[in-house]
Amino acid sequence: MDHVLLETKVRNTWTSQILFSCKAVLVNFRRGDDGKKGLPAVQKILIILGILMLVIGILWPWVAKLPIGRLPGDIIIDKPGLKVYIPITTMILVSVIVSVILWLLRK
């Protein structure tokens, strides 16, 4: 009932477009993959991210020893009062690994 009242108050203003586009986004966001209420896809993503963070946290003593961030091709400019770090090789390596993982998950 409140949204009907709100609709009549702001029908001819520029804010009506913003309010009702937000409403449409929220209505669609509440629907799950199968059209029912809930967010099963988002829930799965959050659970997977949580498990991934847990595994990385447990393996951190060994992960920290990997040369990620100190690879040849990573640019480090270290001058007095200025430190610039551009991890080009590391970014390429991470991009390839993430692309392969996503490709495997799609199969």
DAVEN-V836955 format. One record per pair of residues at least 24 apart in sequence whose C-alpha atoms are under 10 Angstrom apart, sorted by the first residue. I is the first residue (numbers start at 1). J is the second residue. Records with the same first field share a line. If there is no record, write none. Layout:
BEGIN
I->J ; J
END
This chain:
BEGIN
68->93 ; 94
END
